């Protein structure tokens, strides 16, 4: 492939100021809130350390040193508060930790690195929580001493907050947080003032950070989206008490999954109900039935089955070899374990009330699984009535009467490592498609575009059918991207001007283009933008795909 030194030599237009930006960690939680904790910013004195994996930064395109200047903490979804609570004497430290997030020490001092910095001391006043989901950020800490963190070194970021007194008044709501090991974050905390140790938890707060690239640092930052992004799975997580698909005993609500060749189209359902007539299944708390043989072969995207397993927790496995009965619904679990239909994966307990039924329609073409007035675990008054209908032609309907949910997930997935296409608001988004998993075409930088160095752009996720590819470089960033639907490229966008284009013949799913960056001082601070193209694919009418954009900031280091 051609080198592009000649193109860079044209861009002698002076430097640019460092761009202030923000990101949310853990990654993927900007618009979701899988956990909630009242044991972080507490209504008592406390100290906590929260440790976040470096991948929360690198997965969001930050593989260079950044200067963090502000921290904000979000209230848990759905909670409201007037604000005004004041923490006095807060000390915030940040450090690149010698401990990995997965195995921190319970001794606070052992988790502090050589670069530990006191970034804030003083009072923190809570802001109002608006009650949205995700909620508003109610703890806002502009750092008096910004902190430099370089995630490309492979070490994790630690934030240490010490509050020696309780807030006045009390009444601080719980915080949005991670909730399990898959979120790659950990908390060590105590309520004992001056204690050298704390207890471990996976509930680490969601944090919004303001940052800027460190001065004189070359960066390669992705922006915008590539196409085409598809997922055969769909999922909507629900915080406790927020399920919005429920109907009532007299007026059920339902959603219908109509099969396609490689997925489903999800539409509003029939809003009907089949009253159970069978003997109740014998199911305890967090329990699975033995395999139940269907009266037909049920085909689903990616497979077929003649046997199902019914779980007390509001879902059905399509693989009779599965054994996991996890109580709390989770998107990672939905995508990781075997194929699953989840009307509402919820912590239900039929051992203390209600019943679960399996019925076959007189026609033999429909089976029904019904969770009838089954209470939540530990709350016998919180009842849910849910039904799953499976049709011999591959249709699936989720039906709901009254529902009281704990932490839950509604959705479907073939599992076994299926792609996460992002949460969907089912009630708002219908009709929507679930299609065969497909990663979007992507363009990344390998290393950093430092003056006088060799650097490479790498095109990834090139479809096997593509017969022609290209990388285009331009001097103008286009944000938001230009929608290319009108030229036969639905769901694709143009992210830069195509001032110079370098074609290649794909030879696999990844293609690299080397760049020799001139050692020209006048190029320091200059931006060059890039985007990849692939032709000959089946995913758009024209057969052409585009990648995300990439912003190359040339500099000395």
DOLUMPA-153628 format. One record per residue (C-alpha): y, x, z; residue number from 0; residue in three letters. Coordinates in Angstrom, 1 decimal. Last residue first. Layout:
BEGIN
- north, east, up, n, res
- Y, X, Z, NUM, Ala
...
REM end
This chain:
BEGIN
- north, east, up, n, res
- 12.5, 5.5, 21.8, 556, Unk
- 15.3, 6.2, 19.3, 555, Unk
- 15.8, 2.7, 17.8, 554, Unk
- 14.8, 0.3, 15.1, 553, Unk
- 14.5, -3.4, 16.1, 552, Unk
- 11.8, -5.0, 14.0, 551, Unk
- 11.8, -8.8, 14.3, 550, Unk
- 8.5, -10.3, 13.2, 549, Unk
- 8.2, -13.8, 11.6, 548, Unk
- 5.1, -15.9, 12.0, 547, Unk
- 2.7, -16.0, 9.1, 546, Unk
- 2.8, -17.9, 5.8, 545, Unk
- 0.0, -19.6, 3.9, 544, Unk
- -0.4, -20.5, 0.2, 543, Unk
- -3.1, -22.7, -1.3, 542, Unk
- -0.5, -24.9, -2.9, 541, Unk
- -1.9, -28.1, -1.3, 540, Unk
- -2.3, -26.2, 2.1, 539, Unk
- -5.4, -25.2, 4.0, 538, Unk
- -7.9, -24.3, 1.3, 537, Unk
- -6.7, -20.6, 0.9, 536, Unk
- -5.9, -18.8, -2.4, 535, Unk
- -2.7, -17.1, -1.3, 534, Unk
- -1.7, -15.2, 1.8, 533, Unk
- 1.9, -14.4, 2.9, 532, Unk
- 3.3, -12.2, 5.7, 531, Unk
- 6.7, -12.1, 7.3, 530, Unk
- 9.1, -9.4, 8.3, 529, Unk
- 12.6, -8.9, 9.7, 528, Unk
- 14.6, -5.7, 9.9, 527, Unk
- 17.1, -5.2, 12.8, 526, Unk
- 19.3, -2.1, 13.2, 525, Unk
- 19.9, -0.7, 16.7, 524, Unk
- 19.5, 2.9, 15.7, 523, Unk
- 19.5, 3.2, 11.8, 522, Unk
- 22.6, 5.4, 11.8, 521, Unk
- 20.6, 8.1, 13.6, 520, Unk
- 18.4, 8.6, 10.6, 519, Unk
- 14.9, 9.8, 11.5, 518, Unk
- 13.4, 7.6, 8.8, 517, Unk
- 10.7, 5.1, 9.8, 516, Unk
- 7.5, 5.6, 7.8, 515, Unk
- 5.9, 2.3, 7.5, 514, Unk
- 2.1, 1.7, 7.1, 513, Unk
- 0.8, -1.7, 5.9, 512, Unk
- -2.4, -2.9, 7.6, 511, Unk
- -4.7, -5.8, 6.5, 510, Unk
- -7.0, -7.8, 8.7, 509, Unk
- -9.5, -10.6, 7.8, 508, Unk
- -11.3, -8.6, 5.2, 507, Unk
- -10.4, -6.8, 2.0, 506, Unk
- -7.2, -8.7, 1.0, 505, Unk
- -5.5, -7.5, -2.2, 504, Unk
- -2.0, -6.3, -1.4, 503, Unk
- 1.5, -7.1, -2.3, 502, Unk
- 4.7, -5.5, -1.0, 501, Unk
- 7.9, -7.7, -1.0, 500, Unk
- 11.5, -6.6, -0.6, 499, Unk
- 14.5, -8.9, 0.1, 498, Unk
- 12.3, -11.9, 1.1, 497, Unk
- 14.7, -13.7, 3.5, 496, Unk
- 13.2, -14.4, 6.8, 495, Unk
- 11.2, -17.0, 8.8, 494, Unk
- 9.9, -19.3, 6.0, 493, Unk
- 7.8, -22.1, 7.5, 492, Unk
- 4.3, -23.6, 7.0, 491, Unk
- 3.0, -27.0, 8.3, 490, Unk
- 2.7, -28.3, 4.8, 489, Unk
- 2.9, -25.6, 2.1, 488, Unk
- 3.1, -27.6, -1.2, 487, Unk
- 6.7, -26.7, -2.1, 486, Unk
- 8.3, -29.7, -0.2, 485, Unk
- 6.3, -28.8, 2.9, 484, Unk
- 8.0, -25.5, 3.2, 483, Unk
- 10.0, -26.2, 6.4, 482, Unk
- 12.6, -23.5, 6.8, 481, Unk
- 12.2, -21.6, 10.1, 480, Unk
- 14.5, -22.2, 13.0, 479, Unk
- 15.7, -19.6, 13.0, 478, Unk
- 15.9, -17.6, 9.8, 477, Unk
- 16.4, -13.8, 10.3, 476, Unk
- 18.2, -12.1, 7.6, 475, Unk
- 17.7, -8.4, 6.4, 474, Unk
- 14.4, -8.9, 4.8, 473, Unk
- 10.9, -7.6, 4.6, 472, Unk
- 8.0, -9.4, 2.8, 471, Unk
- 4.3, -8.6, 3.4, 470, Unk
- 1.9, -9.8, 0.7, 469, Unk
- -1.5, -11.2, 0.1, 468, Unk
- -3.8, -12.2, -2.7, 467, Unk
- -7.4, -13.4, -3.0, 466, Unk
- -7.6, -15.5, 0.2, 465, Unk
- -10.9, -17.3, 0.6, 464, Unk
- -11.9, -15.3, 3.7, 463, Unk
- -8.8, -16.5, 5.5, 462, Unk
- -6.5, -13.7, 6.7, 461, Unk
- -6.4, -14.0, 10.5, 460, Unk
- -4.4, -10.8, 10.9, 459, Unk
- -1.6, -9.0, 9.0, 458, Unk
- -0.8, -5.6, 10.6, 457, Unk
- 2.6, -3.9, 10.3, 456, Unk
- 2.4, -0.2, 11.0, 455, Unk
- 4.6, 2.6, 12.4, 454, Unk
- 5.0, 6.3, 11.7, 453, Unk
- 7.8, 7.9, 13.5, 452, Unk
- 11.3, 9.4, 12.8, 451, Unk
- 13.1, 6.5, 14.4, 450, Unk
- 10.9, 4.4, 16.6, 449, Unk
- 9.4, 1.2, 15.1, 448, Unk
- 7.0, 0.5, 18.1, 447, Unk
- 3.2, 0.5, 18.1, 446, Unk
- 1.2, -1.8, 15.9, 445, Unk
- 3.5, -4.6, 14.9, 444, Unk
- 2.1, -8.0, 14.4, 443, Unk
- 1.9, -10.5, 11.5, 442, Unk
- -0.2, -13.7, 11.9, 441, Unk
- -1.9, -16.2, 9.7, 440, Unk
- -2.7, -19.2, 11.9, 439, Unk
- -6.1, -19.5, 13.7, 438, Unk
- -8.3, -22.2, 12.4, 437, Unk
- -10.7, -24.5, 14.4, 436, Unk
- -12.0, -27.4, 12.3, 435, Unk
- -9.7, -30.4, 12.6, 434, Unk
- -8.5, -32.7, 15.3, 433, Unk
- -5.9, -35.1, 13.8, 432, Unk
- -3.3, -37.3, 15.4, 431, Unk
- -2.5, -41.0, 15.5, 430, Unk
- -1.4, -41.0, 18.2, 429, Unk
- 1.0, -38.5, 19.6, 428, Unk
- 2.8, -40.4, 22.4, 427, Unk
- -0.2, -41.8, 24.2, 426, Unk
- -2.2, -38.6, 23.7, 425, Unk
- 0.4, -36.1, 24.9, 424, Unk
- -1.3, -33.1, 23.5, 423, Unk
- -2.1, -29.8, 25.2, 422, Unk
- -2.4, -26.7, 23.0, 421, Unk
- -4.7, -25.7, 20.1, 420, Unk
- -7.1, -24.0, 22.4, 419, Unk
- -9.9, -22.7, 20.1, 418, Unk
- -13.5, -23.4, 21.0, 417, Unk
- -15.3, -20.8, 23.2, 416, Unk
- -18.7, -22.6, 23.6, 415, Unk
- -17.0, -26.0, 23.8, 414, Unk
- -17.5, -28.7, 21.1, 413, Unk
- -14.4, -30.2, 22.7, 412, Unk
- -13.1, -33.7, 23.7, 411, Unk
- -10.2, -34.9, 25.8, 410, Unk
- -8.9, -36.3, 29.0, 409, Unk
- -8.4, -33.8, 31.8, 408, Unk
- -7.9, -34.3, 35.6, 407, Unk
- -6.3, -33.2, 38.8, 406, Unk
- -6.9, -36.4, 40.9, 405, Unk
- -6.7, -39.7, 39.1, 404, Unk
- -6.5, -43.4, 40.1, 403, Unk
- -7.5, -45.6, 37.1, 402, Unk
- -7.5, -49.3, 36.6, 401, Unk
- -9.1, -50.3, 33.3, 400, Unk
- -9.7, -47.6, 30.7, 399, Unk
- -11.7, -47.3, 27.5, 398, Unk
- -12.5, -44.1, 25.6, 397, Unk
- -14.0, -44.8, 22.1, 396, Unk
- -16.2, -42.6, 20.0, 395, Unk
- -17.2, -43.0, 16.4, 394, Unk
- -20.1, -41.0, 15.1, 393, Unk
- -21.8, -43.8, 12.9, 392, Unk
- -24.3, -44.6, 15.7, 391, Unk
- -21.4, -45.5, 18.1, 390, Unk
- -20.6, -43.9, 21.5, 389, Unk
- -18.5, -46.0, 23.9, 388, Unk
- -17.2, -44.3, 27.0, 387, Unk
- -15.9, -46.5, 29.9, 386, Unk
- -13.6, -46.0, 32.8, 385, Unk
- -13.0, -47.9, 36.1, 384, Unk
- -11.2, -45.8, 38.7, 383, Unk
- -10.8, -46.4, 42.4, 382, Unk
- -8.4, -44.7, 45.0, 381, Unk
- -9.4, -46.5, 48.2, 380, Unk
- -12.3, -44.3, 49.1, 379, Unk
- -10.2, -41.1, 49.1, 378, Unk
- -12.2, -38.0, 49.8, 377, Unk
- -13.6, -37.7, 46.3, 376, Unk
- -11.9, -40.3, 44.2, 375, Unk
- -13.5, -43.7, 44.2, 374, Unk
- -15.8, -45.2, 41.5, 373, Unk
- -14.7, -48.7, 40.5, 372, Unk
- -17.2, -48.8, 37.6, 371, Unk
- -17.8, -45.5, 35.8, 370, Unk
- -19.3, -46.9, 32.5, 369, Unk
- -21.4, -45.2, 29.9, 368, Unk
- -21.9, -47.4, 26.8, 367, Unk
- -24.3, -47.0, 23.9, 366, Unk
- -23.7, -48.5, 20.5, 365, Unk
- -26.0, -49.0, 17.4, 364, Unk
- -29.0, -50.5, 19.1, 363, Unk
- -27.8, -53.9, 18.1, 362, Unk
- -28.3, -55.3, 21.6, 361, Unk
- -25.9, -52.6, 22.8, 360, Unk
- -27.4, -49.9, 25.0, 359, Unk
- -26.1, -49.4, 28.6, 358, Unk
- -25.7, -46.4, 31.0, 357, Unk
- -24.1, -47.3, 34.3, 356, Unk
- -22.2, -45.4, 37.0, 355, Unk
- -21.5, -47.2, 40.4, 354, Unk
- -18.8, -47.9, 42.9, 353, Unk
- -18.7, -46.4, 46.4, 352, Unk
- -19.6, -43.4, 48.6, 351, Unk
- -22.1, -41.5, 46.4, 350, Unk
- -20.1, -42.5, 43.3, 349, Unk
- -17.6, -39.6, 44.0, 348, Unk
- -15.1, -38.9, 41.3, 347, Unk
- -13.2, -35.7, 40.9, 346, Unk
- -11.8, -36.3, 37.3, 345, Unk
- -12.8, -35.4, 33.8, 344, Unk
- -11.3, -38.6, 32.3, 343, Unk
- -12.7, -39.9, 29.0, 342, Unk
- -14.3, -36.5, 28.6, 341, Unk
- -16.8, -36.1, 25.7, 340, Unk
- -18.3, -32.6, 26.0, 339, Unk
- -19.9, -30.0, 23.9, 338, Unk
- -21.0, -27.0, 26.1, 337, Unk
- -18.9, -24.9, 28.4, 336, Unk
- -15.8, -22.9, 27.5, 335, Unk
- -13.3, -25.3, 25.9, 334, Unk
- -13.5, -28.0, 28.5, 333, Unk
- -13.7, -25.5, 31.3, 332, Unk
- -10.5, -23.7, 30.1, 331, Unk
- -8.8, -27.2, 29.9, 330, Unk
- -9.6, -28.0, 33.4, 329, Unk
- -10.9, -31.2, 35.2, 328, Unk
- -11.5, -30.7, 38.9, 327, Unk
- -15.1, -31.5, 40.0, 326, Unk
- -17.1, -28.8, 38.3, 325, Unk
- -20.5, -30.2, 37.3, 324, Unk
- -21.9, -27.3, 35.3, 323, Unk
- -25.6, -27.6, 34.2, 322, Unk
- -25.8, -27.9, 30.4, 321, Unk
- -29.2, -27.9, 28.7, 320, Unk
- -28.8, -31.6, 27.6, 319, Unk
- -26.0, -30.6, 25.2, 318, Unk
- -23.8, -33.6, 24.4, 317, Unk
- -22.3, -33.6, 27.9, 316, Unk
- -20.7, -36.7, 29.2, 315, Unk
- -17.6, -37.0, 31.3, 314, Unk
- -16.0, -38.8, 34.3, 313, Unk
- -17.0, -36.8, 37.3, 312, Unk
- -20.4, -38.4, 38.0, 311, Unk
- -21.7, -36.6, 35.0, 310, Unk
- -23.8, -38.2, 32.3, 309, Unk
- -26.1, -35.9, 30.3, 308, Unk
- -26.9, -36.7, 26.7, 307, Unk
- -29.8, -36.7, 24.3, 306, Unk
- -30.3, -37.3, 20.6, 305, Unk
- -27.8, -34.7, 19.6, 304, Unk
- -25.7, -33.5, 16.6, 303, Unk
- -23.5, -30.5, 15.8, 302, Unk
- -20.2, -28.9, 14.8, 301, Unk
- -18.0, -32.0, 14.8, 300, Unk
- -20.2, -34.8, 16.3, 299, Unk
- -23.4, -36.6, 15.0, 298, Unk
- -25.3, -38.9, 17.4, 297, Unk
- -28.9, -39.4, 16.5, 296, Unk
- -29.9, -42.9, 17.4, 295, Unk
- -31.3, -44.8, 20.4, 294, Unk
- -30.0, -42.1, 22.7, 293, Unk
- -32.3, -40.2, 25.1, 292, Unk
- -30.9, -39.6, 28.6, 291, Unk
- -31.3, -36.0, 29.9, 290, Unk
- -31.5, -35.9, 33.7, 289, Unk
- -28.3, -37.3, 35.3, 288, Unk
- -25.6, -34.9, 36.4, 287, Unk
- -23.9, -34.7, 39.9, 286, Unk
- -20.6, -33.7, 41.4, 285, Unk
- -21.0, -36.4, 44.1, 284, Unk
- -24.2, -38.3, 43.8, 283, Unk
- -25.7, -40.2, 40.8, 282, Unk
- -28.6, -42.6, 40.6, 281, Unk
- -27.7, -44.6, 37.6, 280, Unk
- -26.9, -48.3, 38.1, 279, Unk
- -29.3, -50.9, 36.8, 278, Unk
- -28.2, -52.2, 33.4, 277, Unk
- -25.9, -55.1, 32.6, 276, Unk
- -22.6, -53.3, 32.2, 275, Unk
- -19.6, -55.3, 30.9, 274, Unk
- -18.6, -54.0, 27.5, 273, Unk
- -14.8, -53.8, 27.3, 272, Unk
- -12.2, -54.2, 24.5, 271, Unk
- -8.9, -52.4, 23.9, 270, Unk
- -9.8, -51.8, 20.3, 269, Unk
- -8.5, -48.3, 20.2, 268, Unk
- -5.2, -46.5, 19.4, 267, Unk
- -5.9, -43.6, 17.0, 266, Unk
- -7.5, -40.1, 17.2, 265, Unk
- -8.6, -38.7, 13.8, 264, Unk
- -11.7, -36.6, 14.4, 263, Unk
- -13.2, -33.3, 13.3, 262, Unk
- -14.9, -31.4, 10.5, 261, Unk
- -16.1, -34.1, 8.0, 260, Unk
- -13.9, -36.7, 9.8, 259, Unk
- -15.0, -38.9, 12.7, 258, Unk
- -12.8, -41.7, 14.1, 257, Unk
- -11.9, -41.1, 17.7, 256, Unk
- -10.6, -44.3, 19.3, 255, Unk
- -8.3, -44.7, 22.3, 254, Unk
- -8.5, -47.5, 24.8, 253, Unk
- -6.5, -49.8, 27.1, 252, Unk
- -8.2, -52.6, 29.1, 251, Unk
- -6.4, -55.9, 29.8, 250, Unk
- -8.0, -58.1, 32.4, 249, Unk
- -9.3, -55.3, 34.6, 248, Unk
- -6.2, -53.2, 33.9, 247, Unk
- -5.0, -50.6, 31.5, 246, Unk
- -4.8, -46.9, 32.1, 245, Unk
- -3.6, -44.3, 29.5, 244, Unk
- -0.8, -42.9, 31.6, 243, Unk
- -2.7, -40.8, 34.2, 242, Unk
- 0.0, -39.3, 36.6, 241, Unk
- -1.5, -39.8, 40.0, 240, Unk
- -2.7, -36.3, 40.5, 239, Unk
- -1.6, -34.0, 37.6, 238, Unk
- -3.0, -34.8, 34.2, 237, Unk
- -4.3, -32.5, 31.5, 236, Unk
- -4.3, -33.7, 27.9, 235, Unk
- -6.9, -32.3, 25.6, 234, Unk
- -7.9, -32.0, 22.0, 233, Unk
- -10.7, -30.0, 20.4, 232, Unk
- -11.1, -29.4, 16.6, 231, Unk
- -8.1, -27.1, 16.7, 230, Unk
- -5.8, -26.2, 13.8, 229, Unk
- -3.0, -23.8, 13.2, 228, Unk
- -2.2, -23.2, 9.5, 227, Unk
- 0.2, -21.5, 9.5, 226, Unk
- 2.3, -19.0, 11.3, 225, Unk
- 4.9, -19.9, 14.0, 224, Unk
- 8.3, -18.6, 14.9, 223, Unk
- 9.1, -15.2, 16.5, 222, Unk
- 7.2, -12.0, 17.0, 221, Unk
- 8.9, -9.0, 18.5, 220, Unk
- 8.6, -5.3, 17.3, 219, Unk
- 10.7, -3.2, 19.5, 218, Unk
- 12.5, 0.2, 19.5, 217, Unk
- 14.0, 1.1, 22.8, 216, Unk
- 17.6, 2.4, 23.0, 215, Unk
- 18.5, 0.1, 25.9, 214, Unk
- 15.7, -1.7, 27.6, 213, Unk
- 14.8, -5.0, 25.9, 212, Unk
- 16.4, -8.0, 27.7, 211, Unk
- 15.1, -10.3, 30.4, 210, Unk
- 15.6, -13.7, 32.0, 209, Unk
- 12.4, -14.7, 33.8, 208, Unk
- 10.9, -18.2, 34.3, 207, Unk
- 8.2, -18.1, 37.0, 206, Unk
- 5.2, -20.4, 37.5, 205, Unk
- 3.9, -19.6, 41.0, 204, Unk
- 0.6, -18.0, 41.9, 203, Unk
- -2.2, -20.3, 43.2, 202, Unk
- -5.2, -18.1, 42.8, 201, Unk
- -5.2, -17.3, 46.5, 200, Unk
- -5.6, -14.3, 48.8, 199, Unk
- -4.6, -14.2, 52.5, 198, Unk
- -2.0, -11.9, 53.9, 197, Unk
- -1.5, -8.5, 55.6, 196, Unk
- 1.1, -6.3, 57.2, 195, Unk
- 2.4, -9.2, 59.3, 194, Unk
- 6.1, -8.9, 60.0, 193, Unk
- 6.7, -12.7, 60.3, 192, Unk
- 3.4, -14.5, 60.2, 191, Unk
- 3.4, -17.2, 57.5, 190, Unk
- 1.3, -15.1, 55.2, 189, Unk
- 0.7, -14.6, 51.5, 188, Unk
- -1.2, -12.7, 48.8, 187, Unk
- -1.1, -14.6, 45.4, 186, Unk
- -3.0, -13.9, 42.2, 185, Unk
- -2.5, -14.3, 38.4, 184, Unk
- -4.8, -14.1, 35.4, 183, Unk
- -4.8, -17.9, 34.6, 182, Unk
- -8.6, -17.9, 34.1, 181, Unk
- -9.0, -17.0, 37.8, 180, Unk
- -7.9, -20.4, 38.9, 179, Unk
- -4.9, -22.6, 39.8, 178, Unk
- -1.7, -21.4, 38.3, 177, Unk
- 1.4, -22.8, 39.9, 176, Unk
- 4.2, -25.4, 40.0, 175, Unk
- 5.8, -25.4, 43.4, 174, Unk
- 5.7, -27.8, 46.3, 173, Unk
- 8.8, -29.5, 47.5, 172, Unk
- 11.3, -28.0, 49.9, 171, Unk
- 11.9, -30.5, 52.7, 170, Unk
- 13.1, -28.3, 55.6, 169, Unk
- 16.8, -28.2, 56.4, 168, Unk
- 17.4, -25.4, 56.7, 167, Unk
- 14.7, -23.1, 55.3, 166, Unk
- 12.3, -21.4, 57.7, 165, Unk
- 13.1, -17.8, 58.7, 164, Unk
- 11.9, -14.3, 57.8, 163, Unk
- 11.6, -15.1, 54.0, 162, Unk
- 10.0, -12.1, 52.3, 161, Unk
- 9.4, -12.3, 48.5, 160, Unk
- 7.3, -9.6, 46.7, 159, Unk
- 7.0, -9.9, 42.9, 158, Unk
- 4.2, -7.7, 41.3, 157, Unk
- 3.8, -6.9, 37.6, 156, Unk
- 0.5, -5.5, 36.3, 155, Unk
- -0.3, -2.2, 34.7, 154, Unk
- -1.3, -1.7, 31.1, 153, Unk
- 1.5, 0.7, 30.2, 152, Unk
- 2.6, -1.7, 27.4, 151, Unk
- 3.8, -4.1, 30.1, 150, Unk
- 6.9, -1.9, 30.7, 149, Unk
- 9.0, -3.3, 33.6, 148, Unk
- 12.6, -2.4, 34.4, 147, Unk
- 14.1, -4.3, 37.3, 146, Unk
- 17.6, -5.7, 37.6, 145, Unk
- 19.5, -4.9, 40.8, 144, Unk
- 21.6, -7.9, 42.0, 143, Unk
- 18.9, -10.2, 40.6, 142, Unk
- 20.0, -13.7, 39.8, 141, Unk
- 17.6, -15.9, 41.9, 140, Unk
- 17.2, -19.5, 41.1, 139, Unk
- 14.7, -21.7, 43.0, 138, Unk
- 14.7, -25.3, 41.8, 137, Unk
- 13.5, -25.0, 38.2, 136, Unk
- 13.0, -28.5, 36.8, 135, Unk
- 9.6, -30.2, 36.5, 134, Unk
- 6.9, -30.0, 33.9, 133, Unk
- 6.5, -33.0, 34.3, 132, Unk
- 9.9, -34.5, 35.3, 131, Unk
- 10.8, -35.3, 38.9, 130, Unk
- 14.3, -34.0, 38.9, 129, Unk
- 13.9, -31.4, 41.6, 128, Unk
- 17.4, -30.6, 43.0, 127, Unk
- 18.4, -26.9, 43.6, 126, Unk
- 17.3, -24.8, 46.5, 125, Unk
- 19.7, -22.3, 48.0, 124, Unk
- 18.7, -18.7, 48.4, 123, Unk
- 20.5, -16.5, 50.9, 122, Unk
- 20.7, -12.7, 50.7, 121, Unk
- 18.8, -9.6, 49.4, 120, Unk
- 17.8, -9.1, 45.8, 119, Unk
- 16.2, -6.5, 43.5, 118, Unk
- 14.7, -4.2, 46.1, 117, Unk
- 12.8, -1.9, 43.9, 116, Unk
- 9.2, -0.6, 44.0, 115, Unk
- 8.9, 2.1, 41.3, 114, Unk
- 6.1, 4.1, 43.1, 113, Unk
- 3.9, 1.0, 43.3, 112, Unk
- 3.5, -1.6, 46.0, 111, Unk
- 0.1, -3.3, 46.2, 110, Unk
- -1.1, -1.1, 49.1, 109, Unk
- 1.9, -2.1, 51.2, 108, Unk
- 1.0, -5.8, 51.3, 107, Unk
- -2.5, -5.3, 52.8, 106, Unk
- -4.7, -8.0, 51.3, 105, Unk
- -5.3, -5.6, 48.4, 104, Unk
- -5.3, -7.0, 44.9, 103, Unk
- -8.5, -7.3, 42.9, 102, Unk
- -7.9, -9.6, 39.8, 101, Unk
- -4.2, -8.9, 39.5, 100, Unk
- -4.9, -5.2, 39.3, 99, Unk
- -3.5, -3.0, 42.0, 98, Unk
- -1.2, 0.0, 41.3, 97, Unk
- 1.6, -2.5, 40.9, 96, Unk
- 4.6, -2.1, 38.7, 95, Unk
- 7.2, -3.2, 41.3, 94, Unk
- 9.6, -6.0, 42.3, 93, Unk
- 11.2, -6.7, 45.7, 92, Unk
- 12.9, -9.8, 46.9, 91, Unk
- 14.4, -10.0, 50.4, 90, Unk
- 15.6, -13.4, 51.7, 89, Unk
- 17.9, -13.4, 54.7, 88, Unk
- 18.5, -17.1, 54.8, 87, Unk
- 16.6, -19.8, 52.9, 86, Unk
- 18.8, -22.8, 52.3, 85, Unk
- 17.8, -26.4, 51.5, 84, Unk
- 20.4, -28.0, 49.3, 83, Unk
- 18.0, -29.8, 47.0, 82, Unk
- 17.9, -33.6, 46.6, 81, Unk
- 14.2, -33.7, 45.9, 80, Unk
- 11.9, -35.2, 43.3, 79, Unk
- 8.3, -34.4, 42.5, 78, Unk
- 6.6, -35.4, 39.3, 77, Unk
- 5.5, -31.9, 38.2, 76, Unk
- 5.5, -29.1, 40.8, 75, Unk
- 8.9, -27.5, 41.3, 74, Unk
- 9.7, -24.5, 39.1, 73, Unk
- 10.7, -21.0, 40.2, 72, Unk
- 13.4, -18.9, 38.6, 71, Unk
- 13.8, -15.2, 38.4, 70, Unk
- 16.8, -13.3, 36.9, 69, Unk
- 17.6, -9.8, 35.5, 68, Unk
- 14.4, -8.4, 34.1, 67, Unk
- 15.0, -5.3, 32.0, 66, Unk
- 12.3, -4.8, 29.4, 65, Unk
- 10.1, -1.9, 28.4, 64, Unk
- 7.9, -2.5, 25.3, 63, Unk
- 4.9, -4.6, 24.4, 62, Unk
- 6.6, -8.0, 24.7, 61, Unk
- 5.1, -10.3, 22.0, 60, Unk
- 4.1, -13.2, 24.1, 59, Unk
- 0.6, -12.0, 24.5, 58, Unk
- 2.0, -8.6, 25.6, 57, Unk
- 3.9, -10.3, 28.5, 56, Unk
- 1.3, -12.5, 30.1, 55, Unk
- -1.1, -9.7, 29.2, 54, Unk
- 0.4, -7.4, 31.9, 53, Unk
- -1.4, -9.5, 34.5, 52, Unk
- 0.7, -11.2, 37.2, 51, Unk
- 0.7, -10.4, 40.9, 50, Unk
- 2.4, -12.6, 43.4, 49, Unk
- 3.3, -11.2, 46.8, 48, Unk
- 4.2, -13.6, 49.6, 47, Unk
- 6.0, -13.5, 52.9, 46, Unk
- 6.7, -16.6, 54.9, 45, Unk
- 8.9, -18.4, 57.4, 44, Unk
- 8.3, -22.2, 57.3, 43, Unk
- 9.0, -24.9, 54.8, 42, Unk
- 7.3, -22.9, 52.1, 41, Unk
- 8.2, -21.2, 48.9, 40, Unk
- 4.6, -20.2, 48.3, 39, Unk
- 2.2, -22.4, 50.3, 38, Unk
- 3.2, -25.8, 49.0, 37, Unk
- 1.2, -25.2, 45.9, 36, Unk
- 0.6, -27.1, 42.6, 35, Unk
- -1.6, -26.2, 39.7, 34, Unk
- -2.2, -26.8, 36.0, 33, Unk
- 1.5, -27.3, 35.1, 32, Unk
- 2.1, -27.4, 31.4, 31, Unk
- 5.1, -26.8, 29.1, 30, Unk
- 6.1, -23.2, 29.9, 29, Unk
- 2.6, -22.7, 31.3, 28, Unk
- 1.0, -20.8, 28.3, 27, Unk
- 1.7, -17.3, 29.7, 26, Unk
- 1.7, -17.1, 33.5, 25, Unk
- 4.6, -16.4, 33.3, 24, Unk
- 7.5, -18.0, 31.4, 23, Unk
- 9.9, -16.2, 29.1, 22, Unk
- 13.6, -15.5, 28.7, 21, Unk
- 15.9, -13.8, 26.3, 20, Unk
- 19.1, -11.7, 26.3, 19, Unk
- 19.6, -9.8, 23.1, 18, Unk
- 20.7, -6.2, 23.4, 17, Unk
- 23.8, -5.7, 21.2, 16, Unk
- 23.3, -4.7, 17.6, 15, Unk
- 23.8, -1.4, 15.9, 14, Unk
- 25.4, -0.4, 12.6, 13, Unk
- 24.9, -1.5, 8.9, 12, Unk
- 22.8, 1.4, 7.5, 11, Unk
- 20.0, -0.9, 6.1, 10, Unk
- 19.5, 0.5, 2.7, 9, Unk
- 17.5, 3.5, 3.9, 8, Unk
- 15.0, 1.1, 5.5, 7, Unk
- 14.1, -0.2, 2.0, 6, Unk
- 13.4, 3.3, 0.6, 5, Unk
- 11.2, 4.2, 3.6, 4, Unk
- 9.0, 1.3, 2.7, 3, Unk
- 5.6, 2.9, 1.9, 2, Unk
- 3.6, 1.2, -0.7, 1, Unk
- 0.0, 0.0, 0.0, 0, Unk
REM end
